[in-house]
Amino acid sequence: MLQCSHNYQNWKGIFIKTFINNMRLRLVTSLAFTLILSLQFTPCYSQDISPQNTTDIICGAERMNLYINKLKDKKVALVINQSARVGDMLLVDTLLRLKINVVKIFVPEHGLRGQADAGATIDNGVDSATGLPVISLYGNNKKPKLEQLTDVDVIIYDLQDVGVRFYTYISTLQYVMEACAEQEKPLIILDRPNPNGFYIDGPVLDTTLHSFVGMQPIPIVYAMTAAEYAKMLTGERWYSNAEKLSLTVIPCLHYDHSKKYVLRYPPSPNLKTMTAVYLYPSLCFFEGTVVSVGRGTDAPFQQWGHPDFGSKAIYSFVPKSNMGSSKPLYEGKTCYGEYIANKPKDALATIDNKISLEWLIKAYNWYPDKEKFFNNFFEKLSGSKTLSADIKKGMTEKDIHASWQKDIKHFKNIRKKYLLYADFQ
């Protein structure tokens, strides 16, 4: 009897020790998994301007504990591209590993892998890595159709925007919101910081110029994240059936609008560096003119030029077909102009928290045939019927900026109602 009691005590002790060790292992594993999901991974993105330290920012997609239960036993559609990541893993791969039933992927301009040309037709197909159907929300199918959402229970939107009105991801967002409201499909936005979210500038869109590069009366740089913008679209009833949308926002942690967030991956093929992201609001005006912004080179949106500027400038570049620019403007021709990225940091537009018109005005003055400098796209791109006229009649950059301020002030009063994060000063 004593022997049995002794053996029982030994087995009891072994059992307790084993149980405790297993619980410790589970706890360590759980903590490690949580840490992996919340880590700020080292960016693969070229950082040629030193931003403020933003390594503590956690994007919405990484806060999986806040939304994973909303996806269980649901048929899930994703609106994503290569920027939708949890750490260094694509969101779709992460969800599939967690046994979430992802049934299809919707992609914006530039496609799933972010390699298609701006404005290029994106064909529907199948993602070779996951076998999931991929549906383009560009070209003739900007808004998800009824039959495309019939087999879907919930939609997740996770795109890294750059916070510029004519960058078309917010137009895709609005069309997705409209479709979800009409078809009563819940929408979850996994929010991400706005790399240009620390200032507001540019002409507020004239709504008679409504297009895919400008759908709402907001400035070119509007300082809102995708989730904040979505809240404004809904709150202001700027799309049909807005009151019917079931919207869930997973916000970022430790982000505010005073921070300059470094993107981890290029959001599209021609914004290759943070300098390009910062210069994009100023240099994209050239897309509505005869001037090249360096598409087809290693430094798009970091330079500008034209073949006829040889007598004005020493710097030159030659556009060639490459990934993201299959037939760039002035392909194979030498363009003369300026390389902006090598300017001192205090010369960059974003340091003064405003769009620069310096290069647009200079190029206009250099171009010999001024009646042909602006093309038919410029008004829609700028959202203004007066900007080209102001430049033609020789208005100064300061006076043009002053002409925007009344509309910007009105926008700011609307915007502040929908902010999720502390504003810049």
N, C-alpha and C positions, 0 to 999 in steps of 0.2 A: 504493500500500500504506500509506503514511504517512497519507494522507487517510482511508482506511478505518479505520485504527487510531484516528485522532483522533475520527471520528464515533462509533466504538464507545465510546470513553471518555466522550463527551458524553452518549450515550444511557444508558450505564451510570450516570452521575451523576444524570441526570434520574430514572431508574428508582428509584435508592436514595432520593433525596429524596422522591419521590412515595410510596414505600413507608413511609418514616418518618413523613411527614405523615398518611397514612391511619391508621397505628397510633396516632399521637397523638390523632387525631380519635375513633378508636374508644375509646381510654382515657378521654378527656374525656366522651364520650357515656355510657360505662358508669358512670363516677363520678357523673355528673349524674343518671342513672336511679336509682342506689343512694341518692343523697342525697334525691331526691324521695320515694322510698318510705319513708325513715326520718325525714323531717322531722316535727316536732311542729307541726302547723298551728294557726293562731290559732283558738281555739274560737269557735263561733257560739253558745255557751251563755251564759246570763246568769250572771255571777259576782258575786254580791252579798255574798259573804263572802270575805275575802282568805285563800287557802290558802297553804301552803308552796309554794315554787317547784318545780314538777314538769315543767318543760319538757324535761328530759332523759330522761323516761320514753318508751320505745319499746314499743308494744303488740305482741302476738304476730303479728297480721295484717300488720304492717309489716315483719316479718322474713321476707320471702318466700323468701329464699335457703335457708331451713331447711325449707320444705315444698313449694315449687313442683314439685320433681322427683317428689314422691310423688303428684302429680296428673296428670302427663303420661300420655297414652294411657289415662286412666281416666274412667269415667262418674261425675261428682261431684254430690252433693246438698249443699245448704247449709242450715243452720239459722241464720237471720239475721233482722234487721230493719234499720231505718234507722241503727242505731248501729254496724253492721258496716262499717267503712270502712278504707281504706288511704289515709292522708292525708285529703283531702276527697272521695275517690271511693268509692262503694259497693263493697264487696268483690266482688259479683257482676260489676259492670262491669269492675273491674280484671282479674279472672280471664278473662272473655270476651275482653278485649283481648289477653291473653297466650295466646289460643287454647286455653284449658283447656275441656274438654267438660263444662260445667255442664248437667245434665239437668233439675233441678227445685229448687225452693226450699220449705223448710218454715218456717213462721212461728209465733211464740208468741202469747200474749195481746197485743192491740193491733195485730196485723197487720204487714205488711211495711213500711209507711210510718210505723207507730207512731202512728196517728191514731184507732184505734177505742176506744170506751169500755171501761173496766174491766168485765170480765164479759160483754161483748157477744159475740154469735156471729160468728165470722169465717168467711166462706164461702170455699170453694176457688175458684180462678179462674186467670187468666193475668196475669202482670205485663206491662202495656202497654209498658214501656220495653224489655224483653228478649224478650218472647214466651214466657217460660218458665212452665211450670205452677207454681202456688203452692198449697201444701197447708197447711191450718191444723192446728196442734197444740194446739187449744183446744176446749172444748166436748166433743162426743162422740168426738173423735179426738185424745186427748192423747198417744197413743203411736203412732209410725209402724207401719203395718200391713205384713204380709208382702208383699202385692202392691204396696205403695208403695215398697218397697226392692228389688224383684226386678231392676230395670234399673239398679241403683246399685252401684258398686264401692267407693266411699269417701264418708264423710260428714264435713263440716266444721261444727263448732259455733263460732259467733262472735256472742255477745250481750253487750252491756254491762249488767252487773248493778249493783245498788245495795247488795248485801250485807245484805239484810234477809230473814228467813225467809219472810214472807208475800208477798214479791215473787216472782211465780210462775215466773220464768225458771229457777231452780234445780230446780223441779219438772219443767219441760219437759226440762231437762238429764238428769235421772234417767230419764225415760221414753225419751229418745233412747238413752241408754246401755244400757238394758234391751233395746231393739229391736236395737241393734247387736250385743250379746252373743248374743242368741238366734239372729240370722240371720248371725252371723259376718262382719259388715261392719266394717272398720277405721274408727275414729273419731279425728279430729284436732281438738283444742281449741286455738283461737287465743286465748290468755289476755289478759285485760284487768285493769287495777287495780281494786280495790274502793274506791269513794269513802268508804265507812264501815268501812274495814278497819283502823282504828287503835284500836278498843276492842271489848270483848265485854260484852254485857249482855242482860238480859231473862230471863223464865222459859224453861227448857229444855222443849221440847215434850213433853207427856204423850202417849205414843204411842197411847193409846186415842182421842185426838182427831185422828188421822191424816186429812188431807184435802189438796186441791191447794194450800192456803195454808200447809201444814205437813206435810211427809212424813217428817221424820227428827228424832231427839231432839237438836236443836241449839237454842241460845238465839236470840232474835229477831235480835240483832246478833252475828254469829259470826266476823267478821274472817278470811274466807278468800276467795280469788279463785275463779272458776269451776273452774279447773284443779285447785287445791288441794282444793276441795270434791269434785270428781270422783274424785280420788285417795283421799279419805277414804271415799266411797261404795263404791269398789271394795275398798279395803283392809279395811274393816270388814264387807264382804259384806252391805251394806244393800240390795241388790237381787238379783233372781234371775239366775243364771248369770254372776255378776260375774267369776268366774275365767276366763271365756271371752273377755272383752273385749280386743280389740287397741286400745290407747289410745296415741296420740301427743300430747304436749303441746308447744306452742310457747310458751315463757314470755316474759314481758315483760323488757325490759332496764332496769336502773337503778331498779327499783321495790322498795320495802320497805314494811312495814306501819306505819311511823311517818309516812309521807307522806300528805297530804291531796290526793288527785288530783282535778283539775278536769275534769269531763266535757266533752267537746267538743260533744256534741249531747244533747238531752233523751232519756232512755231510754224514756219513755212520755209521753203527752199531758198528764198532770196533775202531773208533776215537771218544772216549767218552769225552776227555778233551783237553784243549789247549796244555798241555804237550805232549799228544799223537800226536797231529797235528805237533808240533815242532820236535818231535823225529822220526816221520814217515819216513822222507827221509833217516835216518841213520839205523833204526831198520828194515825197510822193506827188506833190503838185506837178512835177515835171512829167508825170504820166499823162497829163492833159495838155502837153506841149510837144514841140518837135525835139526836145532834149532827152538824151539817154540818161538813166540813173545807174548805169553800169550793169544792167541785166546781161548775163552771158560773160561775166568776169568773176573773179574771186572776191570782189568787194561791191556787190550791189547795194544800193542805198547808202553808200559811203562816198560817192563821187558823182559827178555829173559832167556831161560834155556833148559836143556836136562836131561833126566833120568840118563845119565852116568857121570854127572858132580858133583856127590855127594861128591867126595873126594876133589873137588876144591872150592866149595862154600857152605855157610851155608843157604843162602836164598833159599826158594823153593815155588812152587805153583803147583796146580793140575788142569789141564784143565777139564772142564765139559761142556756138551752141554748146550747152552743157545741161546737167541735171537741173531742172526747174526753169530753163530758158532754152527751148529747142530752136526757136527762131527769134533771137533778140533783135531789137531795133539797131540798125546800122551794123548788122553782122558782117564781120570781116573788114570793116572800115575803121580808120583811125579817128577817134573822137578826142577833141581837145577841150579842156575845162579845168576842174578843180577836184582834188582829192581831199575831202573834208576830214576824214578820220585821223589825219596826222596833225590837225590843228591842236593847239593847247586846249586843255579841258575847259578853260573858262571861255573858249570861243564856241563851244557847243551850245545848241539852242536850249537844251534842257537845263543848263546851269542857271540861266535866267528865268526858268520856268515859263517859257513862251515859245511859240512857233517862230522860226526865223523865215523871213521873206527875203533876206539879203541875196541869196543865190538865185532865186526866181527872178527878182528885179534885175540883177546883174546880167543874167542870161538873156532876158528880154532886151535889154539895152545893147547887148552884143549882137543880137540876131539881125541880119540886114533887112529881111522882109517881114516887118513886124505884123502885118495883117495875117500872116500865116503861122505866127508863133504859137498861138493857142488853138487847140482843136475842139471839136464838138463835145468831147468828153469832159472838158475842163469845168464847166458849170456844175455838172452832176458830181464830179469828184470833190470840188471845193464846197459844194452846197450853196454857192453864192452866185447871183446874177450880176454882182457889182465888182467882184475882186479883179477880174481881168480888165474891166473898164478903169478901175482905180489905178492899176499899174500903167495902163496905156496913157492916162492923162498925167502921169508923173507924180502921183501922191507918194509921200514918204512912208516908210515902213511904220514909223511912229503914228502917223495919222490914220493909216489903215487899221492898225491895232486898236486905236481909240474908237473907230467906227463900230467895232464889234462889242464894245463893253456893255451897252444897254441890254442887248440880247443875252449876253453871258450872265449878267446879274440876274435876269429873270430865270434863266436855267438853273443857276445856283440855288435859288429859292425853292425850285421844284426838287432838285437833287438831294438837298439836305434831309428831306423827309424819309429817304429810303436808304440811308447809309447804315451799313452793318459795323463799320470800323471807324475809329477815331479819325477825324479829318486832318489834313495838313493845315498849317497856320499861314 
